[in-house]
Amino acid sequence: MDVTPIPGAALGALVHGAEVTADMDESQFEQLRAALDAHLVLVLRGHRTPSYERFLAFGSRFGHIPKTGLTSGAHPDHNEILIVSNVLRDGRRIGVGDAGWMGWHTDYSFRPRVSQVGFLEAIEVPPSGGGQTLFTDMYALYESLPPQERRRLHSYRVRHALRTGYEDNIEEELQREVSLGESTEQIQPEDGTSTIHPLIARNPRTGRHSVYVSTLNTKRIVDLSPGESRKLLDELLSHAGKPEYTYAHTWQPGDIVMWDQLGTIHAKQPFDPAERRIMRQVVSIFDDPADPWRAEIGA
């Protein structure tokens, strides 16, 4: 297995020859974990395309994979696998998403047990090269702040919701439930759909701190007034997409990208809706919901 930093990129490395299976030996597993800690985003190429079962088992080596809770858009036999696609079949979507811009986020930030590693595989990609996935380093944002500002941010808590404004549109007693897909049945995904976390997260493996906010799922800083919250979030999120902190991945069929969900946020560039894009995704979450929040205040 070969790990090479992506030339000219702010983060990310190219990995050739990894075994995308739960049966990878322990030395390769530890090499991948160390590479992920160092580079935050890994692009896997030169491997055998895994079955759905092997893809799921590979992700499970890096933590528990929860069910999506979706009644449509997930694999029919493996609800843990999300299908991300703009493709219609018999007039119905085969997955979730469309060809438009998808804003900055980290998966499952709205659940008590947040995500630690994401895995996204390209099955079919737009021929034009559109639909890039962008990754921005939120550890770097924290580390760029003056010590006094870091200490201030450690005192704040943030509400995350499945979609911004979610609580404004549903009765309070139903805030842990949501209707997804075409069924009107209300589903309760694992760990709910709205929660409050500290604004600063800490990677329990490396000890690095990140600013844990996003445009798509962060509703507000609950310790500030709405106006003050909006101003601070806008200031922090102005970091997202800056070239010195961001890697833009142009997909090739067969690519598997895995990334640190605690220390990065990601977004999707738009592409021509006449083109097809089919991806499959799994997300590992922390076993202990407190793991990312044991955050000693940095100097």
Secondary structure, DSSP 8 states (H G I E B T S, - for coil): -EEEE-TT-SS-EEEES---STT--HHHHHHHHHHHHHHSEEEEESS----HHHHHHHHHTTSB------SSSB-SS-TTSEEEE--EETTEESSB--SS-EEEE-TTTTSSS-EEEEEEEEEE--TTS---EEEEEHHHHHHHS-HHHHHHHTT-EEEEESSTTGGGGS-GGGTT-B--SS----B--TT-SEEEEESEEE-TTT--EEE---TTTEEEETTS-HHHHHHHHHHHHTTTT-GGGEEEE---TT-EEEEETTTEEEEE----TTS--EEEEEEEE-SSTTGGG------
